[in-house]
């Protein structure tokens, strides 16, 4: 079973890009997969922000394949990669 789904998290938004890259927004943050959703890692791990923010939305640049830009909707604003 997919590890993200097995945590019981409600997924608020999904975004899929090229080559199996996808993102899932949920109450405990934003997860990123590079293998089509088989495994997931926190997209916020490099922020060193302590608790990961509730993330209600995620969007990818139309040119994600080249610019790797993603936006995450969090309480109080939008984070940009």
CORJOCOR-V616202 format. One record per residue. RES is the residue in three letters. PHI is phi in whole degrees, -180 to 180 (999 if undefined). PSI is psi in radians with two decimals (none if undefined). D_LAST is the distance of its C-alpha to the last C-alpha in Angstrom with 1 decimal. Layout:
BEGIN
res=RES phi=PHI psi=PSI d_last=D_LAST
res=RES phi=PHI psi=PSI d_last=D_LAST
END
This chain:
BEGIN
res=UNK phi=999 psi=2.56 d_last=28.9
res=UNK phi=-61 psi=2.28 d_last=25.2
res=UNK phi=-65 psi=-0.58 d_last=24.0
res=UNK phi=-68 psi=-0.77 d_last=21.5
res=UNK phi=-68 psi=-0.54 d_last=24.3
res=UNK phi=-72 psi=-0.22 d_last=26.8
res=UNK phi=-80 psi=-0.21 d_last=25.2
res=UNK phi=81 psi=0.17 d_last=26.4
res=UNK phi=-69 psi=2.43 d_last=23.0
res=UNK phi=-81 psi=2.19 d_last=22.9
res=UNK phi=-90 psi=2.12 d_last=20.0
res=UNK phi=-91 psi=-0.48 d_last=19.0
res=UNK phi=-157 psi=2.57 d_last=16.7
res=UNK phi=-127 psi=2.54 d_last=16.1
res=UNK phi=-139 psi=2.28 d_last=14.2
res=UNK phi=-115 psi=2.42 d_last=15.5
res=UNK phi=-120 psi=-2.75 d_last=14.5
res=UNK phi=-82 psi=2.79 d_last=16.7
res=UNK phi=55 psi=0.62 d_last=18.5
res=UNK phi=81 psi=0.11 d_last=18.3
res=UNK phi=-82 psi=2.25 d_last=14.6
res=UNK phi=-148 psi=2.80 d_last=14.1
res=UNK phi=-129 psi=2.55 d_last=12.5
res=UNK phi=-132 psi=2.15 d_last=14.7
res=UNK phi=-95 psi=2.37 d_last=14.3
res=UNK phi=-155 psi=3.09 d_last=17.2
res=UNK phi=-59 psi=-0.49 d_last=18.9
res=UNK phi=-100 psi=0.29 d_last=17.9
res=UNK phi=131 psi=-2.64 d_last=14.1
res=UNK phi=-132 psi=2.20 d_last=11.9
res=UNK phi=-109 psi=2.64 d_last=13.2
res=UNK phi=-128 psi=2.40 d_last=12.4
res=UNK phi=-124 psi=2.45 d_last=15.3
res=UNK phi=-113 psi=0.11 d_last=16.1
res=UNK phi=-128 psi=0.65 d_last=19.7
res=UNK phi=72 psi=0.35 d_last=20.0
res=UNK phi=97 psi=0.10 d_last=19.9
res=UNK phi=-73 psi=-0.68 d_last=22.5
res=UNK phi=-131 psi=2.69 d_last=20.5
res=UNK phi=-135 psi=2.57 d_last=17.4
res=UNK phi=-134 psi=2.67 d_last=15.3
res=UNK phi=-66 psi=2.25 d_last=13.2
res=UNK phi=-77 psi=-0.24 d_last=9.5
res=UNK phi=-97 psi=0.03 d_last=9.8
res=UNK phi=-54 psi=-0.64 d_last=12.4
res=UNK phi=-80 psi=-0.12 d_last=10.9
res=UNK phi=-76 psi=-0.42 d_last=10.5
res=UNK phi=52 psi=0.80 d_last=14.3
res=UNK phi=-101 psi=0.18 d_last=14.6
res=UNK phi=77 psi=-2.09 d_last=17.7
res=UNK phi=-71 psi=2.35 d_last=17.9
res=UNK phi=-75 psi=2.39 d_last=15.0
res=UNK phi=-74 psi=2.57 d_last=14.7
res=UNK phi=-55 psi=2.24 d_last=16.4
res=UNK phi=-123 psi=2.04 d_last=14.0
res=UNK phi=-101 psi=-0.26 d_last=15.9
res=UNK phi=-149 psi=2.69 d_last=13.8
res=UNK phi=-147 psi=2.44 d_last=11.0
res=UNK phi=-141 psi=2.62 d_last=10.7
res=UNK phi=-117 psi=2.58 d_last=9.8
res=UNK phi=-61 psi=2.52 d_last=10.3
res=UNK phi=-59 psi=-0.39 d_last=14.0
res=UNK phi=-105 psi=0.53 d_last=13.4
res=UNK phi=-53 psi=-0.64 d_last=11.0
res=UNK phi=-57 psi=-0.54 d_last=13.7
res=UNK phi=-108 psi=-0.59 d_last=13.3
res=UNK phi=-102 psi=-0.22 d_last=9.9
res=UNK phi=53 psi=0.61 d_last=7.8
res=UNK phi=-93 psi=2.26 d_last=5.5
res=UNK phi=-132 psi=2.62 d_last=5.3
res=UNK phi=-121 psi=2.49 d_last=6.4
res=UNK phi=-126 psi=2.21 d_last=8.4
res=UNK phi=-87 psi=2.04 d_last=11.7
res=UNK phi=-124 psi=2.91 d_last=13.2
res=UNK phi=-56 psi=2.13 d_last=16.5
res=UNK phi=90 psi=-0.02 d_last=16.6
res=UNK phi=169 psi=-2.90 d_last=13.4
res=UNK phi=-128 psi=2.31 d_last=10.1
res=UNK phi=-100 psi=2.45 d_last=6.7
res=UNK phi=-120 psi=2.38 d_last=3.8
res=UNK phi=-78 psi=none d_last=0.0
END
